[in-house]
Amino acid sequence: MKAVQASQFGAPSVLTVTDLPDPTPGPGQVAIDVTHAAVGLIDVYLRQGLFKDAPGLPQPPYVPGLEVAGTVRALGEGVTGFTVGEKVVSLSTHGTGGYASVYVSDQARVVSTQDYDIDPALAVAAVPNALMAHIALTRAISMSAGESVLIHGALGGLAAAFPGIARQLGASRVVGTVRSERMAAAAASKLPYDTIIDSAQLPDMLGDEKFDAIVDPVGGLVRTHSLDLLAPSGRLLLVGNASGDWDHGIDGNRIWQGNITVAGFNAGSYVPAHPEAVQPAAEAALKAVASGLADTEIEVLPLTDAANAHERLENHTTEGRIVLTP
Ligand SMILES: NC(=O)c1ccc[n+]([C@@H]2O[C@H](COP(=O)([O-])OP(=O)(O)OC[C@H]3O[C@@H](n4cnc5c(N)ncnc54)[C@H](OP(=O)(O)O)[C@@H]3O)[C@@H](O)[C@H]2O)c1
């Protein structure tokens, strides 16, 4: 099969296209003929070696990529519920293998898109993240209908899945933050936000407006400002650190004094521990994506452009998601 391999930790140039033996599915696994593989900031962190000492995370040489769309190629022993040729996506809970023409996943991390009219580029860009957004909003912070939600980095790969799911769950108002007018225009035209604001203007730009829930994949300064933007008993949901400010902390006194709940959600460890969460979230995500609630900006590039895609994610010159085609 054709694949992109990270030969070592380091700059985007460590990613090279190569030929590898076709993987075959073991017991309980599904092999997928990949049509589209999503690129995310987590792929960049792994390639940089940021998590190289974390147990279970990939060591070079490895094939990056967590999320693919494609069709079922072969079923491992004991797999039921899928047929060869069926349209599927894989979920973002597994560290490697996506930037390739064939991908093997445990059955539990494969979701059928067969019954939905969803373009495969959109399917891989939005379904796994929408599924995670549903789990995070319903389980990590128990969002209710009628609540208001603020989402930082509004057009980011993960963030873009949240406004649609928040809407689906009955949010009364959904506001996004971005850093540039370019991102503001793209987010406002594509995604179901009520309004988009410049994160540099926080916390004053919103006047007295407060939010029941804030989704934060960015961290750093916007995380600190979020404490000023929560309504009484508000919840701050931490899902990432796109700012790269790894040393940033939260003032514990402000949390107890403000009756604030701070929750974290990490798909990679949550989903394996709570497999029962996947089915209802998958149904919700597929409905949301099929009905246009997650129509994010997508750029489709060939697999040979993987290094370029990483460089652009690092430089923050992407607009929405990059998806690779083998
Ligand atoms: N919890 C989970 O299960 C899970 C799943 C997937 C991803 N993640 C994490 O979520 C984070 C985002 O990943 P992604 O793939 O969505 O990345 P992405 O597509 O690059 O999106 C990141 C977003 O954050 C914004 N941003 C970056 N630095 C910022 C700053 N200093 N101030 C304000 N906004 C800033 C970017 O805006 P600009 O483009 O304007 O810079 C962009 O919209 C990463 O930390 C990733 O590890 C977590």
PDBQT file of the ligand as one rigid body, heavy atoms in Angstrom, charges set to zero:
ROOT
HETATM    1  N1  LIG A 401      -9.889  16.256  23.390  1.00  0.00    +0.000 N 
HETATM    2  C1  LIG A 401      -9.812  15.500  22.327  1.00  0.00    +0.000 C 
HETATM    3  O1  LIG A 401     -10.250  14.373  22.302  1.00  0.00    +0.000 OA
HETATM    4  C2  LIG A 401      -9.169  16.079  21.113  1.00  0.00    +0.000 A 
HETATM    5  C3  LIG A 401      -9.461  15.623  19.812  1.00  0.00    +0.000 A 
HETATM    6  C4  LIG A 401      -8.871  16.282  18.711  1.00  0.00    +0.000 A 
HETATM    7  C5  LIG A 401      -8.000  17.349  18.942  1.00  0.00    +0.000 A 
HETATM    8  N2  LIG A 401      -7.711  17.718  20.228  1.00  0.00    +0.000 N 
HETATM    9  C6  LIG A 401      -6.845  18.861  20.535  1.00  0.00    +0.000 C 
HETATM   10  O2  LIG A 401      -7.537  20.046  20.188  1.00  0.00    +0.000 OA
HETATM   11  C7  LIG A 401      -6.593  21.049  19.811  1.00  0.00    +0.000 C 
HETATM   12  C8  LIG A 401      -6.958  21.581  18.429  1.00  0.00    +0.000 C 
HETATM   13  O3  LIG A 401      -6.703  20.564  17.471  1.00  0.00    +0.000 OA
HETATM   14  P1  LIG A 401      -7.212  20.756  15.967  1.00  0.00    +0.000 P 
HETATM   15  O4  LIG A 401      -6.777  19.560  15.222  1.00  0.00    +0.000 OA
HETATM   16  O5  LIG A 401      -8.634  21.178  15.986  1.00  0.00    +0.000 OA
HETATM   17  O6  LIG A 401      -6.280  22.003  15.526  1.00  0.00    +0.000 OA
HETATM   18  P2  LIG A 401      -6.540  23.155  14.423  1.00  0.00    +0.000 P 
HETATM   19  O7  LIG A 401      -7.409  22.641  13.346  1.00  0.00    +0.000 OA
HETATM   20  O8  LIG A 401      -5.217  23.708  14.114  1.00  0.00    +0.000 OA
HETATM   21  O9  LIG A 401      -7.395  24.226  15.223  1.00  0.00    +0.000 OA
HETATM   22  C9  LIG A 401      -6.837  25.004  16.241  1.00  0.00    +0.000 C 
HETATM   23  C10 LIG A 401      -7.629  26.281  16.404  1.00  0.00    +0.000 C 
HETATM   24  O10 LIG A 401      -7.113  27.007  17.522  1.00  0.00    +0.000 OA
HETATM   25  C11 LIG A 401      -6.885  28.365  17.148  1.00  0.00    +0.000 C 
HETATM   26  N3  LIG A 401      -5.736  28.901  17.884  1.00  0.00    +0.000 N 
HETATM   27  C12 LIG A 401      -4.479  28.404  17.881  1.00  0.00    +0.000 A 
HETATM   28  N4  LIG A 401      -3.690  29.148  18.705  1.00  0.00    +0.000 NA
HETATM   29  C13 LIG A 401      -4.475  30.114  19.216  1.00  0.00    +0.000 A 
HETATM   30  C14 LIG A 401      -4.247  31.159  20.146  1.00  0.00    +0.000 A 
HETATM   31  N5  LIG A 401      -3.047  31.384  20.700  1.00  0.00    +0.000 N 
HETATM   32  N6  LIG A 401      -5.283  31.965  20.463  1.00  0.00    +0.000 NA
HETATM   33  C15 LIG A 401      -6.494  31.776  19.918  1.00  0.00    +0.000 A 
HETATM   34  N7  LIG A 401      -6.766  30.773  19.015  1.00  0.00    +0.000 NA
HETATM   35  C16 LIG A 401      -5.767  29.964  18.690  1.00  0.00    +0.000 A 
HETATM   36  C17 LIG A 401      -6.604  28.318  15.664  1.00  0.00    +0.000 C 
HETATM   37  O11 LIG A 401      -6.917  29.544  15.116  1.00  0.00    +0.000 OA
HETATM   38  P3  LIG A 401      -5.974  30.185  13.969  1.00  0.00    +0.000 P 
HETATM   39  O12 LIG A 401      -6.083  29.271  12.804  1.00  0.00    +0.000 OA
HETATM   40  O13 LIG A 401      -6.528  31.529  13.750  1.00  0.00    +0.000 OA
HETATM   41  O14 LIG A 401      -4.579  30.194  14.520  1.00  0.00    +0.000 OA
HETATM   42  C18 LIG A 401      -7.524  27.189  15.193  1.00  0.00    +0.000 C 
HETATM   43  O15 LIG A 401      -8.803  27.671  14.903  1.00  0.00    +0.000 OA
HETATM   44  C19 LIG A 401      -5.220  20.384  19.863  1.00  0.00    +0.000 C 
HETATM   45  O16 LIG A 401      -4.610  20.695  21.101  1.00  0.00    +0.000 OA
HETATM   46  C20 LIG A 401      -5.531  18.892  19.775  1.00  0.00    +0.000 C 
HETATM   47  O17 LIG A 401      -4.564  18.101  20.416  1.00  0.00    +0.000 OA
HETATM   48  C21 LIG A 401      -8.280  17.123  21.296  1.00  0.00    +0.000 A 
ENDROOT
TORSDOF 0
